[in-house]
Each structure stands twice: as C-alpha cells, then as structure tokens.
Amino acid sequence: MTKHPTVRDRVVFGLDTIAEDRTVAVSLRELLFVHQALAELNQFFHQPMHYPDLAAVHEFMGARGSGGAYEVISEALYAKLGSMLPEDLNEAFDAGTFEHPAPPAYFAERGKQ
C-alpha cells in the first residue's frame, strides 16, 4: 500500500457521488478554453525534453499576470469551470466532498517520504 494517493486517486475521489446521467449546459467557448488549457499542459509535459530542468518548468508556469501556465490553469479552474458547475457542486467543493483525505505526495518534503 502506498503512503500517498496517486494523482488519479485524487482526481476521481468523490465523483461516485454524482449521478452518471447528470448533465449541465455550458458555453462551448468556455469549455474550449478549458480544453485548450489542458491540451497545452499535455503538450508541454508529455515530452521531458521540454522541461530539462526546474528553470524550464518555472518559465512555462510563469506567475500571475505573465500569461504563463499558472495563470491559464487558474482562469480555467476558477473563472471558467467554476461558472459551469451547479451551485450544489460548488458547495460540495467548499465542504471538501471531493478532497481526498490523504495528502498528495508533492506535499511531503523530499527525502522524508
């Protein structure tokens, strides 16, 4: 048994509380923004040559206001997806319903895992 959940474990945690046939109507433009953000992350991280060192990751991620990946991720998560979710799901997020009880591995100090 691993000490920390996998990324997949953390992503799917709590999703079984949502009926599979429940749907929402969303703006195609907003959904495409989220799609393009994920596609850009995938394009960068699928090829280790794109991030030969930590400096390359920092440059890609950028900071607020830089137009980098962090800014785009934040906008996709909070501005775009947040407005797509029904109020009861936003409340469930606030209540921690979808927060895995075990911390991710990246919370642990290196060498102390």
N, C-alpha and C positions, 0 to 999 in steps of 0.2 A: 504494500500500500504506500502511495506517495504522500509526502508531507503536505504538498500544495496541490490544489486542483489544477487541471490543465486549463488552457485558455478556453477550449470547447466546453469543459465542465462549467466554467464561469459564465459563458455566453448563454448556454441553454438552461441555466438554473432558473426555475420558476416558470418557464414557458409552458409547462404542462398544466398550469392553472388557467390558461387561455383556451377557449374552445377553438378547435381547428377550423371551424367554419365561420368564425367571427371575422368580419372584414371592415375596412374603412375606405372611404373615398379620399384620395389625395390629389394634390396638384401634380400633374406629370412633370412640370418644370422643377418643382421642389424635389420630387423623387429622383429625377435625373441628376440633380446636384449631388445628392447622397450617393447615387451610383457612381458618378464620376470621381467623387472623393475616394470611395473605396477602390475604384479602378486605379487611381493614381498611387494609392498606398501599395496596392498589389504590384503595380509596375515597378515601383522602387524596391520593395522588399523581396521580390521573387528572385532577384539577381544579386548575390553577395558582392559582385564587383561594383555595384552602385554604392555600397557602404563599406569601403575597405577599412575604415577606422571610425572612431567616435565623432570626430570632427565632421565627417561626411553626413552622419545622422543628424548632428546638431544643425548643420547647414540646411538639410532637407526639412527638418521640423520647423526651423525658424522660431519666431516669437510672435506674440500678438501684434498685429499691425504690419507684419513683414510680408504677408501673402504666402507664407510657408504652410507646411502640412498641419502644424498645430492649429493655426487659425482656421483652416478649412475644416479640420476634424471638429473643432469646437462649434463652428457655424452649422455643420451638418447635423451634429448631435442635438444642440440646444435650440437653434433657430428653425431648422428645417424639420427634423424628426419630432421634436417636442410639440410643434404645432399640428402634427399629423395624428398624434395619439389622442384617444378619447380621455376625458377628464379622470375617469376612474383608474385608468392606467397611469396617468401622471401621479395620481395619489398613491397608487401601489408602488411606484418608484420612490416617492418620498418616504413611504413607510418601510422601504428596504425589502419588499417582497421579492425582487429579482436580484438581490445582493447575496452572492454565495457566502455562507458563514465562515469559510476558510479563506485566509488572505492569499493573494497571488504570490507566486514565487519571487516576483520582482520587488516585493515589499521586504524580503529578507536581505540582511546585509550579506554581501558576497563572502564566502568562506564560513558562514555560520548556518548554512542550510543543513 
